[in-house]
Amino acid sequence: MKRYYCIIALVILSILPSYAQVDFGVRAGGAYSSLIQRVQDEYMSGGRFGWSIAGLMDVHLYKGLSFRPEVEFVNQGGSYYSQYNNPLTSEAHNKYSYYSIQVPLNLAYTFHITDIRLSVFAGPALDFSLFGKMRTHGTQPSTNIDFGSKEEPNLKSFDLGVNIGMSVEYSRFFFAINSVTGTLDRRSAKREGESNVFQNNVTFSLGYFFRKN
């Protein structure tokens, strides 16, 4: 299924510039990412600080409406507890730091306020996990994450997120804040009764648009 999402995204990105006014941009920033789970009717999150760099384009559609896709290289992760419902073992605290290619496909609406462009945007975000490290509390070395492996405590290799955010642009420079909420369980294996785990990110970025006018 993730291959179909990738093909659709590439087709959209290749076709749209032929039919519309397109501006390109770059951005970089810091992020707070966390893995969130629900344990005994309470939501728990374990977070860490990461970063992201991205290339993006703004495809004018109608008046203030535009299509604003990105290709982003992101460092994310967090931590969660496993074995919570197993009476024979104590819980294990698993920490992750890994790298992904994210492809947010945003619709944006821009308001012009004198020399300032204020944009709000939202859309799906495809996440293709590449490589990273994990460590379970009590073990000595960190180990590589085997994405897609059916063995605990590895992670799945694909996530589908919901991205929302806003940006403020002045003289082609912009500041943006956005939040990506994962919708798919990242755990590749879990015991009966154990909770789902979701990846969430909040990113603060500075960027520049190579606008034609």
N, CA, C and O of each residue as an XYZ file, in Angstrom:
852
protein
N       0.822     -1.209      0.000
C       0.000      0.000      0.000
C       0.858      1.263      0.000
O       0.532      2.241     -0.673
N       1.954      1.238      0.756
C       2.790      2.441      0.820
C       3.408      2.763     -0.534
O       3.679      3.930     -0.818
N       3.643      1.741     -1.391
C       4.184      1.995     -2.722
C       3.205      2.806     -3.557
O       3.605      3.682     -4.324
N       1.904      2.503     -3.401
C       0.894      3.255     -4.140
C       0.866      4.710     -3.694
O       0.751      5.609     -4.528
N       0.968      4.955     -2.393
C       1.012      6.332     -1.888
C       2.208      7.075     -2.482
O       2.083      8.233     -2.882
N       3.362      6.416     -2.541
C       4.566      7.047     -3.061
C       4.417      7.363     -4.547
O       4.812      8.441     -4.992
N       3.850      6.432     -5.319
C       3.660      6.651     -6.753
C       2.711      7.808     -6.999
O       2.970      8.653     -7.857
N       1.600      7.857     -6.246
C       0.631      8.945     -6.397
C       1.280     10.288     -6.092
O       1.073     11.262     -6.815
N       2.071     10.339     -5.014
C       2.738     11.584     -4.638
C       3.706     12.044     -5.723
O       3.753     13.230     -6.050
N       4.474     11.120     -6.280
C       5.437     11.487     -7.323
C       4.743     11.970     -8.593
O       5.214     12.903     -9.244
N       3.631     11.342     -8.943
C       2.887     11.766    -10.128
C       2.351     13.182     -9.951
O       2.446     14.009    -10.858
N       1.786     13.454     -8.771
C       1.250     14.796     -8.491
C       2.352     15.841     -8.557
O       2.176     16.905     -9.150
N       3.504     15.528     -7.938
C       4.602     16.490     -7.894
C       5.184     16.761     -9.280
O       5.688     17.854     -9.537
N       5.117     15.770    -10.176
C       5.691     15.949    -11.507
C       4.742     16.626    -12.486
O       5.200     17.301    -13.408
N       3.420     16.465    -12.311
C       2.452     17.000    -13.253
C       2.088     18.450    -12.963
O       1.983     19.252    -13.891
N       1.894     18.800    -11.699
C       1.349     20.109    -11.356
C       2.181     21.293    -11.843
O       1.597     22.279    -12.292
N       3.527     21.250    -11.779
C       4.288     22.423    -12.229
C       4.067     22.779    -13.694
O       4.344     23.912    -14.090
N       3.578     21.852    -14.507
C       3.349     22.131    -15.927
C       2.095     22.958    -16.155
O       1.919     23.529    -17.231
N       1.224     23.030    -15.159
C      -0.078     23.649    -15.361
C      -0.346     24.836    -14.443
O      -1.436     25.406    -14.488
N       0.609     25.218    -13.619
C       0.321     26.278    -12.660
C       1.581     27.074    -12.353
O       2.698     26.651    -12.650
N       1.367     28.244    -11.747
C       2.484     29.053    -11.259
C       3.081     28.372    -10.032
O       2.360     28.018     -9.099
N       4.392     28.191    -10.036
C       5.044     27.428     -8.973
C       6.197     28.241     -8.385
O       7.013     28.801     -9.117
N       6.252     28.298     -7.060
C       7.381     28.883     -6.345
C       8.020     27.795     -5.493
O       7.325     26.963     -4.909
N       9.347     27.805     -5.425
C      10.065     26.795     -4.658
C      10.646     27.404     -3.387
O      10.867     28.612     -3.308
N      10.889     26.549     -2.392
C      11.432     27.019     -1.137
C      12.207     25.941     -0.411
O      12.178     24.770     -0.792
N      12.900     26.347      0.638
C      13.634     25.433      1.513
C      13.361     25.854      2.956
O      13.036     27.010      3.229
N      13.497     24.915      3.855
C      13.340     25.242      5.265
C      14.152     24.266      6.114
O      14.486     23.171      5.663
N      14.468     24.671      7.342
C      15.164     23.826      8.303
C      14.742     24.239      9.700
O      14.432     25.405      9.947
N      14.731     23.269     10.618
C      14.305     23.628     11.962
C      14.450     22.498     12.953
O      14.907     21.403     12.625
N      14.045     22.795     14.178
C      14.070     21.826     15.258
C      12.685     21.267     15.514
O      11.677     21.900     15.201
N      12.646     20.069     16.090
C      11.369     19.396     16.315
C      11.357     18.716     17.677
O      12.385     18.262     18.178
N      10.180     18.660     18.254
C       9.957     17.826     19.440
C       9.085     16.668     18.999
O       7.938     16.868     18.601
N       9.617     15.466     19.064
C       8.872     14.287     18.631
C       8.604     13.378     19.825
O       9.373     13.353     20.786
N       7.511     12.638     19.751
C       7.147     11.763     20.859
C       6.380     10.552     20.356
O       5.661     10.615     19.359
N       6.552      9.447     21.073
C       5.751      8.249     20.857
C       4.688      8.218     21.943
O       5.006      8.289     23.131
N       3.435      8.114     21.543
C       2.310      8.237     22.473
C       1.555      6.912     22.553
O       1.276      6.288     21.530
N       1.229      6.490     23.764
C       0.462      5.272     23.974
C      -0.575      5.513     25.070
O      -0.457      6.443     25.867
N      -1.594      4.651     25.089
C      -2.619      4.726     26.123
C      -2.486      3.513     27.033
O      -2.636      2.371     26.597
N      -2.205      3.779     28.295
C      -1.999      2.720     29.276
C      -2.951      2.932     30.438
O      -2.929      3.981     31.082
N      -3.783      1.943     30.707
C      -4.723      2.004     31.836
C      -5.525      3.305     31.805
O      -5.617      4.022     32.801
N      -6.105      3.591     30.631
C      -6.977      4.749     30.413
C      -6.259      6.092     30.535
O      -6.908      7.132     30.648
N      -4.950      6.079     30.513
C      -4.180      7.320     30.543
C      -3.234      7.359     29.356
O      -2.645      6.348     28.976
N      -3.098      8.556     28.774
C      -2.172      8.725     27.662
C      -0.785      9.055     28.203
O      -0.631      9.932     29.054
N       0.219      8.344     27.702
C       1.596      8.551     28.115
C       2.429      8.865     26.880
O       2.184      8.315     25.806
N       3.400      9.736     27.027
C       4.267     10.063     25.898
C       5.709     10.165     26.372
O       5.997     10.669     27.457
N       6.602      9.673     25.529
C       8.028      9.820     25.769
C       8.629     10.563     24.605
O       8.540     10.107     23.465
N       9.247     11.715     24.873
C       9.674     12.580     23.790
C      11.177     12.771     23.706
O      11.922     12.361     24.596
N      11.605     13.393     22.632
C      12.993     13.752     22.410
C      13.031     14.912     21.421
O      12.045     15.185     20.737
N      14.170     15.590     21.350
C      14.344     16.676     20.391
C      15.062     16.162     19.153
O      16.013     15.386     19.247
N      14.594     16.604     17.996
C      15.195     16.224     16.732
C      15.256     17.423     15.801
O      15.262     18.566     16.259
N      15.302     17.170     14.489
C      15.414     18.258     13.526
C      14.857     17.799     12.186
O      14.576     16.616     11.993
N      14.700     18.736     11.269
C      14.252     18.398      9.920
C      14.766     19.432      8.930
O      14.948     20.601      9.271
N      14.998     18.985      7.694
C      15.299     19.876      6.575
C      14.382     19.472      5.436
O      14.058     18.294      5.286
N      13.960     20.439      4.634
C      12.966     20.121      3.613
C      13.082     21.044      2.418
O      13.516     22.190      2.535
N      12.690     20.531      1.278
C      12.441     21.326      0.093
C      10.947     21.332     -0.163
O      10.282     20.321      0.067
N      10.406     22.437     -0.629
C       8.966     22.527     -0.832
C       8.658     23.380     -2.051
O       9.507     24.126     -2.539
N       7.430     23.255     -2.531
C       6.974     24.152     -3.588
C       5.546     24.588     -3.295
O       4.766     23.877     -2.662
N       5.238     25.775     -3.775
C       3.922     26.361     -3.585
C       3.288     26.515     -4.970
O       3.725     27.332     -5.781
N       2.251     25.716     -5.223
C       1.608     25.667     -6.539
C       0.290     26.429     -6.465
O      -0.657     25.973     -5.824
N       0.226     27.589     -7.120
C      -0.973     28.423     -7.066
C      -2.129     27.721     -7.766
O      -1.997     27.262     -8.900
N      -3.283     27.644     -7.062
C      -4.470     27.011     -7.625
C      -5.565     28.025     -7.947
O      -6.030     28.104     -9.085
N      -5.978     28.805     -6.934
C      -7.065     29.772     -7.144
C      -7.024     30.805     -6.041
O      -7.147     30.471     -4.862
N      -6.850     32.069     -6.425
C      -6.772     33.171     -5.453
C      -5.742     32.820     -4.380
O      -4.573     32.608     -4.700
N      -6.159     32.756     -3.099
C      -5.201     32.485     -2.034
C      -4.927     31.015     -1.804
O      -4.124     30.665     -0.939
N      -5.583     30.139     -2.569
C      -5.454     28.698     -2.363
C      -4.288     28.141     -3.173
O      -4.126     28.475     -4.347
N      -3.476     27.291     -2.542
C      -2.352     26.677     -3.236
C      -2.123     25.265     -2.711
O      -2.550     24.909     -1.613
N      -1.444     24.483     -3.521
C      -0.995     23.141     -3.138
C       0.461     23.255     -2.733
O       1.281     23.742     -3.511
N       0.801     22.806     -1.511
C       2.141     23.037     -0.969
C       2.756     21.713     -0.478
O       2.745     21.434      0.721
N       3.283     20.912     -1.391
C       3.927     19.653     -0.985
C       5.369     19.892     -0.542
O       5.987     20.898     -0.889
N       5.887     18.939      0.233
C       7.261     19.003      0.714
C       7.909     17.628      0.583
O       7.221     16.608      0.542
N       9.222     17.614      0.519
C      10.015     16.402      0.707
C      10.981     16.705      1.839
O      11.815     17.604      1.732
N      10.864     15.952      2.922
C      11.522     16.309      4.176
C      12.357     15.147      4.697
O      11.913     13.999      4.688
N      13.564     15.453      5.149
C      14.404     14.485      5.850
C      14.345     14.839      7.329
O      14.731     15.939      7.725
N      13.863     13.906      8.143
C      13.543     14.236      9.533
C      14.160     13.236     10.500
O      14.181     12.032     10.244
N      14.664     13.758     11.618
C      15.128     12.943     12.735
C      14.046     12.985     13.811
O      13.701     14.056     14.309
N      13.514     11.819     14.166
C      12.400     11.759     15.105
C      12.566     10.548     16.020
O      13.593      9.870     15.989
N      11.548     10.286     16.832
C      11.599      9.144     17.730
C      10.806      9.404     18.994
O       9.743     10.024     18.963
N      11.344      8.918     20.116
C      10.636      9.011     21.388
C      10.814      7.722     22.170
O      11.767      6.979     21.937
N       9.910      7.454     23.089
C       9.998      6.245     23.895
C       8.606      5.772     24.291
O       7.652      6.550     24.320
N       8.512      4.472     24.597
C       7.250      3.908     25.085
C       7.539      2.682     25.952
O       8.645      2.140     25.942
N       6.528      2.264     26.693
C       6.641      1.097     27.569
C       5.970     -0.110     26.925
O       4.862     -0.013     26.398
N       6.652     -1.241     26.976
C       6.051     -2.501     26.539
C       5.945     -3.450     27.731
O       6.479     -3.169     28.805
N       5.260     -4.563     27.538
C       5.056     -5.594     28.568
C       4.261     -5.080     29.756
O       4.386     -5.615     30.857
N       3.447     -4.054     29.553
C       2.707     -3.466     30.660
C       1.682     -4.419     31.252
O       1.427     -4.395     32.456
N       1.094     -5.258     30.406
C       0.000     -6.117     30.875
C       0.431     -7.557     31.101
O      -0.416     -8.443     31.214
N       1.716     -7.802     31.167
C       2.227     -9.142     31.417
C       2.620     -9.257     32.884
O       3.605     -8.644     33.296
N       1.869    -10.034     33.697
C       2.135    -10.095     35.140
C       3.445    -10.792     35.480
O       3.917    -10.686     36.612
N       4.048    -11.511     34.518
C       5.259    -12.264     34.802
C       6.530    -11.442     34.564
O       7.620    -11.861     34.952
N       6.394    -10.290     33.936
C       7.570     -9.464     33.656
C       7.290     -8.013     34.027
O       6.139     -7.580     34.070
N       8.353     -7.275     34.292
C       8.196     -5.841     34.524
C       8.197     -5.132     33.189
O       8.640     -5.684     32.182
N       7.693     -3.888     33.181
C       7.618     -3.162     31.923
C       9.014     -2.815     31.410
O       9.957     -2.654     32.185
N       9.122     -2.703     30.092
C      10.382     -2.339     29.442
C      10.231     -0.959     28.811
O       9.247     -0.684     28.124
N      11.208     -0.103     29.049
C      11.177      1.256     28.512
C      12.063      1.292     27.268
O      13.278      1.120     27.366
N      11.459      1.514     26.100
C      12.163      1.461     24.836
C      12.334      2.868     24.273
O      11.362      3.610     24.135
N      13.585      3.235     23.947
C      13.886      4.575     23.422
C      14.347      4.470     21.965
O      15.094      3.564     21.596
N      13.874      5.442     21.132
C      14.146      5.390     19.700
C      14.661      6.740     19.190
O      14.227      7.802     19.636
N      15.586      6.663     18.256
C      16.013      7.820     17.464
C      16.219      7.309     16.044
O      17.069      6.451     15.808
N      15.442      7.835     15.097
C      15.546      7.305     13.740
C      15.265      8.392     12.704
O      14.817      9.490     13.035
N      15.540      8.059     11.450
C      15.453      9.000     10.344
C      14.426      8.528      9.321
O      14.309      7.338      9.027
N      13.686      9.496      8.790
C      12.631      9.186      7.828
C      12.625     10.205      6.702
O      13.113     11.325      6.848
N      12.062      9.792      5.579
C      11.666     10.716      4.527
C      10.167     10.944      4.671
O       9.384      9.998      4.588
N       9.769     12.182      4.885
C       8.354     12.525      4.965
C       7.941     13.318      3.735
O       8.697     14.146      3.225
N       6.723     13.048      3.268
C       6.176     13.771      2.120
C       4.822     14.350      2.520
O       3.800     13.708      2.279
N       4.777     15.543      3.124
C       3.494     16.201      3.408
C       2.877     16.736      2.112
O       3.568     17.332      1.286
N       1.585     16.518      1.946
C       0.856     17.000      0.764
C      -0.213     17.975      1.250
O      -1.356     17.591      1.493
N       0.177     19.240      1.387
C      -0.663     20.231      2.054
C      -1.461     21.089      1.070
O      -1.001     21.415     -0.024
N      -2.662     21.438      1.499
C      -3.394     22.535      0.887
C      -3.221     23.753      1.783
O      -3.428     23.671      2.993
N      -2.839     24.888      1.188
C      -2.576     26.096      1.968
C      -3.476     27.232      1.495
O      -3.826     27.327      0.319
N      -3.836     28.082      2.434
C      -4.549     29.309      2.084
C      -3.764     30.475      2.664
O      -3.423     30.478      3.847
N      -3.478     31.477      1.814
C      -2.613     32.590      2.193
C      -3.391     33.896      2.241
O      -4.118     34.245      1.311
N      -3.219     34.607      3.348
C      -3.803     35.938      3.534
C      -2.685     36.967      3.379
O      -1.622     36.823      3.982
N      -2.918     37.997      2.581
C      -1.940     39.062      2.398
C      -2.279     40.221      3.341
O      -3.351     40.821      3.254
N      -1.336     40.519      4.244
C      -1.509     41.605      5.201
C      -0.349     42.571      4.988
O       0.747     42.352      5.503
N      -0.588     43.629      4.235
C       0.461     44.547      3.771
C       1.594     43.742      3.129
O       1.381     43.102      2.099
N       2.803     43.765      3.724
C       3.945     43.045      3.152
C       4.093     41.628      3.715
O       5.071     40.943      3.416
N       3.149     41.198      4.510
C       3.241     39.894      5.182
C       2.269     38.909      4.536
O       1.130     39.255      4.223
N       2.736     37.682      4.344
C       1.873     36.591      3.894
C       1.665     35.641      5.063
O       2.621     35.053      5.568
N       0.425     35.491      5.492
C       0.072     34.565      6.565
C      -0.640     33.372      5.945
O      -1.685     33.529      5.315
N      -0.076     32.176      6.122
C      -0.634     30.972      5.516
C      -1.019     29.958      6.577
O      -0.319     29.785      7.574
N      -2.134     29.295      6.351
C      -2.520     28.127      7.138
C      -2.585     26.952      6.181
O      -2.996     27.113      5.032
N      -2.186     25.770      6.637
C      -2.143     24.629      5.738
C      -2.440     23.330      6.485
O      -2.282     23.242      7.703
N      -2.873     22.330      5.728
C      -3.189     21.027      6.295
C      -3.179     19.987      5.181
O      -3.384     20.304      4.010
N      -2.938     18.741      5.572
C      -2.960     17.671      4.596
C      -2.346     16.394      5.149
O      -1.847     16.387      6.274
N      -2.376     15.315      4.377
C      -1.750     14.056      4.803
C      -0.234     14.147      4.689
O       0.294     14.942      3.912
N       0.460     13.325      5.474
C       1.919     13.267      5.431
C       2.343     11.802      5.371
O       2.052     11.027      6.282
N       3.026     11.431      4.302
C       3.530     10.077      4.147
C       4.904      9.993      4.798
O       5.744     10.869      4.594
N       5.136      8.937      5.584
C       6.385      8.784      6.326
C       7.014      7.434      5.987
O       6.424      6.382      6.232
N       8.234      7.483      5.415
C       8.965      6.275      5.059
C      10.219      6.202      5.935
O      11.184      6.929      5.702
N      10.203      5.328      6.938
C      11.314      5.230      7.890
C      12.506      4.534      7.238
O      12.338      3.557      6.508
N      13.722      5.044      7.506
C      14.923      4.558      6.827
C      15.847      3.762      7.740
O      16.087      2.578      7.503
N      16.367      4.410      8.789
C      17.323      3.744      9.673
C      17.352      4.480     10.999
O      16.900      5.621     11.097
N      17.886      3.822     12.021
C      17.974      4.452     13.323
C      18.417      3.480     14.393
O      18.727      2.323     14.110
N      18.445      3.961     15.630
C      18.883      3.176     16.774
C      17.790      3.115     17.832
O      16.964      4.021     17.939
N      17.795      2.039     18.610
C      16.884      1.929     19.734
C      17.628      1.278     20.899
O      18.627      0.580     20.724
N      17.095      1.537     22.092
C      17.695      0.965     23.300
C      16.605      0.685     24.308
O      15.759      1.542     24.562
N      16.615     -0.488     24.877
C      15.693     -0.855     25.948
C      16.395     -0.677     27.277
O      17.516     -1.152     27.460
N      15.740      0.007     28.210
C      16.338      0.287     29.520
C      16.785     -1.019     30.185
O      16.021     -1.979     30.283
N      18.024     -1.025     30.633
C      18.575     -2.212     31.276
C      19.531     -2.970     30.381
O      20.301     -3.802     30.862
N      19.496     -2.698     29.090
C      20.453     -3.321     28.173
C      21.600     -2.344     27.934
O      21.416     -1.131     28.045
N      22.770     -2.861     27.609
C      23.947     -2.009     27.487
C      24.016     -1.240     26.164
O      23.879     -0.017     26.179
N      24.223     -1.905     25.021
C      24.409     -1.141     23.782
C      23.089     -0.827     23.093
O      22.085     -1.512     23.291
N      23.116      0.225     22.279
C      21.996      0.483     21.389
C      22.078     -0.478     20.208
O      23.163     -0.946     19.860
N      20.942     -0.772     19.595
C      20.903     -1.673     18.451
C      20.186     -0.978     17.300
O      19.416     -0.040     17.506
N      20.450     -1.453     16.087
C      19.781     -0.914     14.917
C      18.313     -1.305     14.914
O      17.957     -2.418     15.303
N      17.464     -0.385     14.474
C      16.048     -0.702     14.307
C      15.875     -1.469     13.002
O      16.304     -1.014     11.941
N      15.255     -2.616     13.090
C      14.968     -3.421     11.903
C      13.533     -3.118     11.476
O      12.604     -3.836     11.845
N      13.360     -2.047     10.694
C      12.020     -1.605     10.327
C      11.284     -2.690      9.537
O      11.816     -3.268      8.589
N      10.047     -2.943      9.958
C       9.229     -3.950      9.298
C       9.355     -5.334      9.883
O       8.559     -6.215      9.559
N      10.357     -5.550     10.756
C      10.507     -6.848     11.393
C       9.327     -7.127     12.312
O       8.786     -6.208     12.927
N       8.933     -8.374     12.406
C       7.793     -8.752     13.249
C       8.197     -9.022     14.690
O       7.393     -9.532     15.470
N       9.422     -8.688     15.051
C       9.900     -8.944     16.401
C       9.898     -7.657     17.224
O      10.315     -6.604     16.741
N       9.430     -7.747     18.455
C       9.500     -6.653     19.426
C      10.973     -6.409     19.751
O      11.721     -7.380     19.866
N      11.430     -5.158     19.905
C      10.677     -3.910     19.891
C      10.935     -3.070     18.627
O      11.129     -1.859     18.727
N      10.938     -3.691     17.459
C      11.144     -2.953     16.220
C       9.885     -2.177     15.834
O       8.824     -2.353     16.433
N      10.022     -1.319     14.830
C       8.927     -0.464     14.388
C       8.553     -0.772     12.946
O       9.354     -1.317     12.187
N       7.339     -0.420     12.584
C       6.911     -0.526     11.198
C       7.628      0.526     10.357
O       8.079      1.548     10.874
N       7.725      0.266      9.065
C       8.509      1.131      8.187
C       7.707      2.268      7.565
O       8.285      3.128      6.900
N       6.376      2.295      7.766
C       5.553      3.312      7.118
C       4.530      3.872      8.089
O       3.982      3.149      8.922
N       4.281      5.162      7.971
C       3.246      5.818      8.770
C       2.500      6.813      7.885
O       3.066      7.382      6.952
N       1.245      7.005      8.190
C       0.425      8.010      7.521
C      -0.016      9.014      8.564
O      -0.767      8.680      9.480
N       0.450     10.248      8.426
C       0.140     11.269      9.412
C      -0.814     12.323      8.886
O      -1.096     12.389      7.690
N      -1.306     13.148      9.802
C      -2.118     14.321      9.476
C      -1.315     15.544      9.878
O      -0.954     15.703     11.044
N      -1.037     16.409      8.908
C      -0.190     17.576      9.131
C      -1.025     18.848      9.127
O      -1.806     19.069      8.201
N      -0.873     19.685     10.143
C      -1.514     20.996     10.176
C      -0.475     22.017     10.631
O       0.421     21.694     11.411
N      -0.600     23.257     10.139
C       0.372     24.261     10.549
C       0.058     25.638     10.005
O      -0.976     25.861      9.374
N       0.970     26.551     10.263
C       0.834     27.911      9.771
C       2.234     28.479      9.542
O       3.211     28.022     10.135
N       2.308     29.484      8.669
C       3.587     30.140      8.407
C       3.368     31.641      8.234
O       2.295     32.085      7.826
N       4.403     32.407      8.553
C       4.395     33.858      8.384
C       5.599     34.212      7.519
O       6.742     33.936      7.884
N       5.326     34.838      6.350
C       6.389     35.158      5.401
C       6.536     36.669      5.257
O       5.556     37.405      5.140
N       7.797     37.106      5.271
C       8.103     38.516      5.034
C       9.372     38.595      4.197
O      10.400     38.023      4.560
N       9.295     39.299      3.086
C      10.446     39.464      2.196
C      11.052     38.120      1.808
O      12.271     37.956      1.759
N      10.171     37.167      1.534
C      10.524     35.816      1.076
C      11.065     34.903      2.168
O      11.158     33.696      1.947
N      11.426     35.428      3.337
C      11.797     34.602      4.474
C      10.522     34.244      5.245
O       9.577     35.031      5.295
N      10.506     33.052      5.844
C       9.305     32.686      6.594
C       9.652     31.875      7.833
O      10.682     31.204      7.907
N       8.746     31.965      8.803
C       8.772     31.135     10.006
C       7.528     30.255      9.982
O       6.429     30.734      9.703
N       7.700     28.974     10.274
C       6.568     28.044     10.230
C       6.558     27.159     11.461
O       7.604     26.822     12.017
N       5.368     26.794     11.871
C       5.172     25.793     12.911
C       4.139     24.798     12.395
O       3.100     25.188     11.863
N       4.432     23.513     12.556
C       3.480     22.500     12.104
C       3.528     21.286     13.018
O       4.524     21.026     13.694
N       2.436     20.560     13.019
C       2.308     19.363     13.840
C       1.862     18.203     12.969
O       0.886     18.314     12.226
N       2.580     17.083     13.063
C       2.212     15.856     12.355
C       1.771     14.823     13.380
O       2.532     14.463     14.278
N       0.544     14.352     13.242
C      -0.013     13.335     14.135
C      -0.140     12.025     13.376
O      -0.891     11.942     12.404
N       0.579     11.007     13.806
C       0.531      9.712     13.146
C      -0.805      9.021     13.382
O      -1.394      9.143     14.457
N      -1.279      8.301     12.379
C      -2.572      7.601     12.488
C      -2.422      6.089     12.513
O      -3.400      5.382     12.756
N      -1.214      5.572     12.266
C      -0.990      4.128     12.219
C      -0.138      3.688     13.403
O       0.791      4.389     13.803
N      -0.460      2.524     13.958
C       0.311      1.961     15.063
C       1.727      1.650     14.579
O       1.896      0.923     13.601
N       2.754      2.196     15.255
C       4.140      1.982     14.826
C       4.715      0.658     15.309
O       5.754      0.226     14.809
N       4.077      0.012     16.254
C       4.631     -1.235     16.780
C       4.495     -2.340     15.742
O       3.419     -2.547     15.182
N       5.579     -3.041     15.491
C       5.537     -4.134     14.523
C       5.072     -5.437     15.168
O       4.659     -6.364     14.470
N       5.137     -5.508     16.494
C       4.662     -6.696     17.212
C       4.240     -6.271     18.609
O       4.857     -5.390     19.206
N       3.188     -6.896     19.133
C       2.769     -6.597     20.499
C       1.998     -7.776     21.064
O       1.434     -8.586     20.328
N       1.989     -7.852     22.374
C       1.291     -8.924     23.070
C      -0.182     -8.573     23.236
O      -0.578     -7.418     23.076
N      -0.970     -9.561     23.553
C      -2.409     -9.337     23.709
C      -2.675     -8.321     24.816
O      -2.156     -8.442     25.926
N      -3.487     -7.324     24.496
C      -3.853     -6.308     25.468
C      -2.923     -5.121     25.522
O      -3.236     -4.136     26.192
N      -1.782     -5.173     24.840
C      -0.864     -4.037     24.867
C      -1.370     -2.916     23.956
O      -2.118     -3.155     23.008
N      -0.950     -1.702     24.262
C      -1.493     -0.528     23.596
C      -0.836     -0.280     22.248
O       0.264     -0.759     21.973
N      -1.550      0.495     21.400
C      -0.957      1.009     20.174
C       0.009      2.146     20.516
O      -0.100      2.768     21.572
N       0.949      2.405     19.617
C       1.917      3.483     19.795
C       1.921      4.339     18.531
O       2.032      3.816     17.422
N       1.801      5.654     18.701
C       1.716      6.569     17.571
C       2.834      7.606     17.639
O       3.211      8.069     18.716
N       3.352      7.958     16.464
C       4.418      8.965     16.372
C       3.827     10.345     16.124
O       3.059     10.532     15.180
N       4.179     11.314     16.966
C       3.757     12.708     16.810
C       4.980     13.623     16.764
O       5.978     13.362     17.435
N       4.901     14.696     15.971
C       5.993     15.665     15.872
C       5.441     17.085     15.866
O       4.396     17.349     15.273
N       6.144     17.989     16.523
C       5.885     19.427     16.409
C       7.192     20.079     15.984
O       8.212     19.931     16.656
N       7.161     20.813     14.844
C       8.380     21.348     14.249
C       8.309     22.861     14.110
O       7.288     23.410     13.696
N       9.405     23.532     14.462
C       9.555     24.977     14.280
C      10.650     25.197     13.237
O      11.765     24.697     13.386
N      10.327     25.949     12.176
C      11.245     26.065     11.047
C      11.449     27.514     10.612
O      10.577     28.366     10.784
N      12.626     27.763     10.045
C      12.916     28.984      9.314
C      13.197     28.603      7.869
O      13.857     27.599      7.604
N      12.687     29.417      6.920
C      12.859     29.051      5.532
C      12.883     30.242      4.609
O      12.790     31.394      5.031
N      13.014     29.923      3.312
C      13.090     30.956      2.281
C      12.383     30.476      1.020
O      12.573     29.338      0.592
N      11.563     31.346      0.424
C      10.894     31.059     -0.844
C      11.633     31.768     -1.978
O      11.952     32.952     -1.877
N      11.898     31.036     -3.048
C      12.477     31.620     -4.267
C      11.330     32.071     -5.166
O      11.092     31.490     -6.225
N      10.636     33.097     -4.738
C       9.439     33.532     -5.448
C       9.792     34.340     -6.693
O      10.801     35.044     -6.736
N       8.930     34.220     -7.708
C       9.152     34.923     -8.961
C       8.706     36.371     -8.899
O       9.150     37.195     -9.699
N       7.821     36.689     -7.944
C       7.364     38.068     -7.824
C       7.080     38.393     -6.379
O       6.681     39.515     -6.065
